[in-house]
């Protein structure tokens, strides 16, 4: 049988890519259609029209690609890399379309109805009128793309200065795309559209997910989603009770709405919020305490969740290398950041309130020091899990505190979870590799030095391969981080290098914490660069490099 070189007049390689990117786009069209119903339920007619039009455009383009190139060959790894990178970017572009259209279709008079009564926000000029609704910011297509990329990649940085002034359907859309994006739109598409044996693993692995729960990748993805749905339901219930206690003045519906959205973005380690000032708005140790385990669930590899639930045994939390080190880093990081914040109180006192925290006064801590330790606890976990919820004004922290959080965002949580960053396993592998190389110096050249990584014993060749992979990805990650921070520090007047490094680490680690640089008034160059950082960080660099190389030189060797 002769393999065709073209499909519908397009080279076979390109047809494969366009067909499967079309599948990703089709999934988003379904999500937009569902969001139309949300907008109609809240009588947000213009927003409903925006999502309806966006869904039609998205479905039309995605469906056309699927139909025209349906006979294209199945993807192999090089296709999977390009589909992952191109698919995520296309998803972000189409995901920003309803935000852009809603901002242009909604009259200013209607925008003003979305602003909470009594709110005093900065007015936004729209033509000859003004509004305080952050929806108006999305009239800028770059802002809409930024918001969508931040949502889909689970970053959480936002152009919506005041989230409560957004329409409910837009609030939902931001949370929805983070929730789906946390597990991965490619994984979702694989579960629904892929045919058995069709190269699904190439897509799955290209999105930096190598752990299998079942021999079949389809069954693996379906199991991941069942676990995710179970945890989401539990998280919504727990947060509902916590917010009800913290904000008794809210209506039951508002409590449920906030619990639903915050649970979705916490579990997906995304960090978008529907309140002003993120979690700081609640000023509640109870809400923060409930969020800590939810964020942690999202940072633990899904195979560990599966084994725990199947066997009803918590031992994997200790026996698994990544999970064990996640908790070790919690203890070390929270302690170190708490000390840093307390030591820096004389110069950074404006970042904290003298309200203390339950029980900390019993250890002889002043109310201000207790609040600094409380914020250190929540913010370090939020950074390491790449969630990005804020309980404090980090822009007012000391440079030392920002750098500790930057390091946590760079590392991230466990591979096989919803987090960004380099991942704990790579950091662990690099440290083991350094020890291995150092040990070999003192042994004869004929000596055989194996390395134990968890339950695996790696021989020389295996160690070289895995150490090299971890080192290369980490080196590229850090080069991009430093390059981006040097660009940002030059286009963000009034902010120092620590702030710029923090912001780029947050974007590239898909975290969402901010020192105040990110916003609708920032430099377009800086905003566009952070879109690139979020895209690259979500895919761990290599697929993006393969995508760019393929765009210039093609897919041939």
C-alpha positions in Angstrom: 0.0 0.0 0.0 1.4 3.4 -1.0 1.3 6.1 1.6 -0.3 9.3 0.3 1.8 12.4 0.3 -1.1 14.8 0.3 -4.6 14.9 1.8 -7.1 17.3 0.2 -4.2 19.0 -1.6 -2.3 19.6 1.6 0.9 17.8 2.6 0.1 14.7 4.8 2.1 15.9 7.8 0.2 19.3 7.8 -3.1 17.6 7.3 -2.6 15.4 10.4 -1.8 18.5 12.4 -4.7 20.6 11.1 -7.2 17.7 11.7 -6.2 17.2 15.3 -5.9 20.9 16.1 -9.4 21.1 14.7 -10.5 18.5 17.2 -9.2 20.6 20.0 -11.1 23.6 18.7 -14.3 21.6 18.4 -14.1 20.8 22.1 -14.0 24.4 22.9 -17.0 25.1 20.7 -19.0 22.7 22.8 -17.8 24.5 26.0 -18.9 27.9 24.5 -22.3 26.5 23.6 -22.8 25.4 27.2 -21.7 28.9 28.4 -24.4 30.4 26.2 -26.9 28.6 28.5 -25.1 30.1 31.6 -25.4 33.6 30.1 -29.1 33.1 29.3 -29.8 31.8 32.8 -28.4 35.2 34.1 -30.2 37.1 31.4 -26.9 38.4 30.0 -28.2 38.7 26.4 -25.2 40.4 24.8 -22.8 38.0 26.4 -24.9 35.1 25.3 -24.8 36.4 21.7 -21.0 36.8 22.0 -20.6 33.2 23.1 -23.0 32.0 20.4 -21.1 33.7 17.7 -17.8 32.5 19.0 -19.0 29.0 19.3 -20.3 29.1 15.7 -17.0 30.5 14.4 -15.0 28.0 16.4 -17.1 25.0 15.4 -17.0 26.1 11.8 -13.3 26.2 11.6 -12.6 23.2 13.8 -15.3 21.1 12.0 -13.9 22.1 8.6 -10.4 21.0 9.5 -11.8 17.7 10.9 -13.9 17.1 7.8 -11.3 18.1 5.1 -8.4 16.2 6.6 -10.3 13.3 8.2 -8.3 10.8 6.2 -4.9 12.1 7.3 -2.4 9.7 8.8 -2.4 9.1 12.6 0.1 11.2 14.5 3.5 10.1 15.7 5.6 11.8 18.3 6.8 14.7 16.1 3.2 15.4 15.1 2.1 15.2 18.7 4.6 17.8 19.8 3.4 20.2 17.0 -0.3 19.5 17.7 0.3 20.1 21.4 2.0 23.5 20.9 -0.2 24.6 18.0 -3.3 23.3 19.6 -2.8 25.1 22.9 -2.1 28.4 21.0 -5.1 28.0 18.8 -7.2 27.1 21.8 -6.1 30.3 23.6 -6.9 32.4 20.5 -10.4 31.0 20.1 -10.9 31.2 23.9 -10.3 34.9 23.8 -12.9 35.5 21.1 -16.0 35.5 23.3 -14.3 37.9 25.7 -13.4 40.2 22.8 -16.9 40.0 21.3 -18.7 40.4 24.6 -16.7 43.6 25.3 -17.7 45.1 21.9 -21.3 43.9 21.8 -22.3 44.9 25.3 -23.4 48.6 25.5 -21.8 50.7 28.2 -25.1 51.1 30.0 -25.4 47.3 30.3 -21.7 47.0 31.4 -22.5 49.4 34.3 -25.2 47.0 35.6 -22.5 44.4 36.2 -20.6 46.7 38.7 -21.5 45.9 42.3 -23.6 48.5 44.0 -21.4 51.0 45.9 -18.2 49.9 44.2 -15.7 52.7 43.4 -13.4 51.4 40.6 -11.2 53.3 38.2 -13.4 54.5 35.3 -12.6 53.0 31.8 -13.1 55.1 28.7 -15.3 53.4 26.1 -15.9 55.7 23.1 -17.5 58.8 24.5 -18.6 57.1 27.8 -17.1 55.5 30.8 -17.7 52.3 32.7 -16.2 50.7 35.8 -16.8 47.2 34.5 -13.6 45.3 33.7 -15.3 43.7 30.7 -14.4 46.9 28.8 -10.7 45.9 29.0 -11.3 43.0 26.7 -12.0 45.3 23.8 -8.3 45.2 23.4 -7.6 41.9 21.5 -4.2 41.4 23.2 -6.0 41.6 26.6 -8.5 39.0 25.5 -5.8 36.7 24.2 -3.8 37.2 27.5 -6.8 36.3 29.6 -7.6 33.2 27.6 -4.0 32.0 27.5 -3.8 32.6 31.2 -6.9 30.6 31.7 -6.2 27.7 29.5 -2.6 27.3 30.8 -3.7 27.6 34.4 -1.7 30.7 35.0 -4.2 32.9 36.7 -2.6 36.3 35.8 -5.4 38.6 34.7 -6.4 41.7 32.9 -9.7 41.9 34.7 -8.8 44.3 37.5 -12.1 43.9 39.3 -13.5 40.4 38.7 -16.9 41.1 40.5 -17.6 43.7 37.7 -17.6 41.0 35.0 -20.8 39.3 33.8 -21.5 36.0 35.5 -21.0 34.1 32.2 -17.6 35.6 31.8 -16.7 34.7 35.4 -17.8 31.2 34.7 -15.9 31.0 31.4 -12.6 32.0 33.1 -13.1 29.3 35.7 -14.3 26.7 33.2 -11.3 27.0 30.9 -9.0 26.7 33.9 -10.8 23.7 35.2 -10.6 21.9 31.8 -7.2 23.2 31.1 -5.9 21.9 34.4 -6.2 18.3 33.2 -5.5 19.3 29.6 -7.7 20.1 26.7 -5.6 17.6 24.7 -6.3 14.9 27.3 -10.0 15.7 27.2 -10.0 15.5 23.4 -8.1 12.2 23.5 -10.7 10.7 25.8 -13.7 11.8 23.6 -12.5 11.8 20.0 -9.5 9.6 19.7 -9.8 6.1 18.2 -8.1 3.2 20.0 -4.6 2.7 18.7 -4.7 6.0 16.8 -1.6 7.6 18.3 -3.3 8.9 21.4 -0.2 8.4 23.4 1.8 10.7 21.2 -0.6 13.5 22.1 -0.8 12.6 25.8 3.0 12.4 26.2 3.7 15.6 24.1 1.7 17.5 26.7 4.3 16.4 29.3 2.3 13.6 30.9 4.1 10.3 30.9 2.4 8.4 33.7 -0.2 5.8 32.8 -2.8 4.5 35.2 -4.1 1.8 32.8 -2.4 0.2 29.7 -5.0 2.0 27.5 -4.4 5.7 27.3 -8.1 6.2 26.8 -9.0 4.5 30.0 -6.2 6.4 31.8 -7.7 9.8 30.7 -11.2 8.7 31.6 -10.1 7.7 35.1 -8.3 11.0 35.5 -11.5 12.8 34.8 -13.5 10.7 37.2 -11.1 11.5 40.0 -11.1 15.2 39.0 -14.9 15.3 39.1 -15.0 13.6 42.5 -12.5 16.0 44.0 -14.3 19.0 42.5 -17.6 18.1 44.2 -15.9 17.6 47.5 -14.0 20.9 47.1 -17.2 22.8 46.3 -18.9 21.5 49.4 -16.0 22.3 51.7 -15.6 25.8 50.3 -19.3 26.5 50.5 -19.2 25.8 54.3 -16.0 27.8 54.8 -17.2 30.9 52.8 -20.6 30.7 54.5 -18.9 31.1 57.9 -16.4 33.7 56.6 -19.0 35.9 54.8 -22.4 35.4 56.5 -23.7 38.6 54.8 -23.6 36.9 51.4 -26.7 35.3 49.9 -26.7 31.5 49.7 -26.4 31.7 45.9 -23.4 34.0 46.1 -21.8 31.7 48.6 -22.4 28.8 46.2 -21.2 30.7 43.2 -18.0 31.7 44.8 -17.4 28.2 46.2 -18.0 26.7 42.8 -15.6 29.0 40.9 -12.9 29.0 43.6 -13.0 25.2 43.9 -12.7 24.7 40.2 -9.7 27.0 39.9 -8.0 25.8 43.1 -8.2 22.1 42.2 -6.9 22.9 38.7 -4.2 25.0 40.3 -5.3 27.9 38.1 -5.9 30.7 40.5 -8.6 32.8 38.7 -11.0 34.3 41.3 -14.4 35.9 41.2 -13.6 38.2 44.1 -11.6 41.4 44.3 -8.1 40.8 45.6 -8.3 37.0 45.2 -8.5 35.1 48.5 -7.4 38.2 50.4 -11.0 39.4 50.0 -12.2 36.8 52.6 -9.5 37.6 55.2 -10.3 34.2 56.7 -7.9 31.6 58.1 -10.8 29.1 57.6 -11.1 29.7 53.9 -7.3 29.6 53.5 -7.1 26.5 55.6 -9.7 24.7 53.4 -7.9 25.8 50.2 -4.5 24.4 51.3 -5.5 20.7 50.9 -7.5 21.5 47.7 -4.5 23.1 46.1 -2.3 20.2 47.3 -4.6 17.7 45.6 -4.0 19.4 42.3 -0.3 19.3 42.8 -0.1 15.5 43.4 0.3 13.2 40.4 -3.0 11.6 39.3 -1.6 8.0 39.4 -1.1 8.5 43.1 -4.7 9.6 43.6 -5.8 6.6 41.6 -3.8 4.1 43.7 -4.9 5.7 47.0 -8.6 5.6 46.0 -8.4 2.1 44.5 -6.6 0.6 47.5 -8.1 3.0 50.1 -4.5 3.4 51.4 -2.6 6.7 52.1 0.8 5.1 52.0 1.6 6.4 48.5 1.7 9.9 49.9 4.9 8.9 51.7 6.3 6.2 49.4 6.0 8.2 46.2 9.2 10.3 45.8 7.5 13.4 44.3 4.7 13.5 46.9 7.1 13.0 49.8 9.3 15.8 48.6 6.3 18.0 48.0 5.5 17.8 51.7 9.1 18.2 52.7 9.3 21.4 50.6 6.1 22.6 52.3 7.7 22.4 55.7 11.1 23.9 54.7 9.6 26.6 52.5 6.9 27.7 54.9 9.4 27.9 57.7 12.0 29.8 55.6 9.5 32.2 54.2 7.9 32.9 57.6 11.3 33.7 59.1 12.1 35.9 56.1 8.8 37.8 56.4 9.1 38.3 60.1 12.7 39.5 59.8 11.6 41.9 57.1 8.7 43.4 59.1 10.5 46.7 59.8 10.6 47.5 56.1 7.7 45.5 54.8 5.1 46.0 57.5 2.5 47.5 55.1 2.1 44.0 53.5 0.6 42.6 56.7 -2.1 43.3 59.2 -1.9 43.0 63.0 -4.7 40.5 63.2 -2.8 37.3 64.0 -3.9 33.8 63.3 -5.6 31.1 65.4 -3.2 29.7 67.9 0.0 31.5 66.9 -0.2 34.0 69.7 0.4 31.1 72.1 3.9 30.8 70.7 4.8 34.3 71.8 4.4 35.9 68.3 3.1 39.4 67.9 -0.1 39.8 65.9 1.9 41.3 63.0 4.4 38.4 63.0 1.6 35.9 63.2 -0.1 37.4 60.1 3.3 37.4 58.3 3.6 33.6 59.1 0.0 33.0 58.1 0.5 34.7 54.7 3.9 32.9 54.3 2.1 29.5 54.8 -0.7 30.2 52.3 1.5 31.9 49.7 4.2 29.3 49.7 1.7 26.5 49.1 0.0 28.6 46.5 3.3 29.2 44.7 4.7 25.6 44.9 1.4 24.1 43.7 1.3 26.8 41.0 -2.2 27.8 42.0 -1.6 31.6 42.3 -4.2 32.5 44.9 -3.1 35.6 46.8 -3.9 36.3 50.5 -1.4 39.2 50.7 -0.2 42.2 48.7 3.1 40.6 47.5 4.2 43.8 45.8 4.8 45.2 49.3 6.9 42.2 50.4 10.7 42.3 50.8 12.8 41.3 47.9 13.9 38.2 49.8 10.3 37.0 50.2 9.6 37.5 46.5 12.7 35.5 45.6 11.7 32.6 47.8 8.3 32.5 46.2 9.9 32.8 42.7 12.0 29.7 43.5 8.9 27.8 44.5 7.1 28.9 41.3 10.1 27.8 39.2 10.2 24.3 40.7 6.4 23.6 40.9 4.7 20.4 42.1 4.6 16.9 40.8 4.9 15.8 37.2 1.6 14.1 36.2 -0.5 16.7 38.1 -2.1 20.0 37.0 0.9 22.2 37.9 3.4 24.1 35.9 7.1 24.8 36.6 10.1 22.5 36.1 8.5 19.8 38.4 9.8 18.2 41.6 11.0 15.0 39.8 13.3 17.0 37.6 14.8 18.9 40.5 15.2 15.6 42.3 16.8 14.0 39.2 19.3 16.8 38.8 20.3 16.6 42.5 20.7 12.8 42.2 22.7 13.3 39.0 25.1 15.7 40.6 25.6 13.3 43.5 26.1 10.4 41.0 28.8 12.4 39.0 30.5 13.4 42.2 30.6 9.8 43.5 32.1 8.5 40.3 35.1 10.8 40.7 36.3 8.8 43.7 35.7 5.3 42.2 37.7 3.3 39.6 36.6 3.8 36.0 35.4 0.2 35.9 33.1 0.6 38.8 29.4 0.2 38.2 27.4 2.9 40.0 23.6 2.5 39.8 21.2 5.0 41.1 17.9 4.4 42.9 15.0 6.8 42.0 12.0 5.7 44.1 11.3 2.1 43.2 13.5 2.2 40.1 17.2 1.3 39.9 18.8 3.2 37.0 21.9 1.9 35.2 24.6 4.1 33.7 22.9 4.6 30.3 19.5 5.2 31.9 20.9 7.7 34.4 22.7 9.6 31.6 19.5 9.8 29.6 17.2 10.9 32.4 19.8 13.3 33.9 20.3 14.9 30.5 16.6 15.3 29.8 16.0 16.9 33.2 19.1 19.2 32.8 18.2 20.3 29.3 14.6 21.2 30.0 15.6 23.0 33.2 18.4 24.9 31.5 16.1 26.0 28.7 13.4 26.9 31.2 15.9 29.1 33.2 17.4 30.7 30.1 13.9 31.8 29.0 13.1 33.0 32.6 16.2 35.2 32.8 15.7 36.5 29.3 12.1 37.4 29.9 12.8 39.1 33.2 15.5 41.3 31.6 12.9 42.4 29.0 10.2 43.0 31.5 12.4 45.1 33.9 13.0 47.5 31.0 9.4 48.0 30.1 7.9 48.1 33.7 8.9 51.4 35.2 8.7 51.7 38.9 9.5 48.0 39.5 12.8 46.4 40.3 14.4 43.3 39.0 13.0 41.1 41.8 9.5 42.2 40.8 10.2 41.4 37.1 11.8 38.0 37.8 8.8 37.2 40.1 6.3 38.1 37.3 8.0 36.1 34.6 8.4 33.1 37.0 4.7 33.4 37.7 3.7 33.4 34.0 6.2 30.7 32.9 5.4 28.5 35.9 1.7 29.0 35.2 1.1 30.3 38.7 -0.6 33.7 38.7 0.9 35.5 41.7 1.7 39.1 40.9 3.6 42.0 42.4 1.4 44.4 40.5 3.1 44.6 37.1 0.5 42.6 35.2 -2.5 44.7 34.3 -4.3 46.5 31.4 -1.9 49.4 31.6 1.3 47.4 31.2 3.5 47.6 28.2 2.2 45.7 25.1 5.7 44.2 24.6 5.7 42.9 28.2 2.2 41.6 27.9 2.9 39.8 24.6 6.1 38.3 26.1 4.2 37.0 29.1 1.7 35.3 26.7 4.7 33.5 25.2 6.0 32.6 28.7 2.6 31.1 29.7 2.4 29.1 26.4 5.9 27.8 26.7 5.6 27.0 30.4 2.5 25.0 29.9 4.2 22.7 27.4 7.6 22.6 29.0 9.5 24.3 26.1 10.4 21.3 23.9 7.0 21.0 22.1 7.1 24.8 21.4 10.7 24.5 20.0 9.6 21.6 17.8 6.6 23.7 16.7 8.8 26.7 15.8 11.4 24.5 14.0 8.7 22.7 12.1 7.2 26.1 11.0 10.5 27.1 9.6 12.1 23.9 8.3 9.2 21.4 8.1 8.8 18.0 9.8 11.4 16.2 7.8 14.7 15.3 9.6 
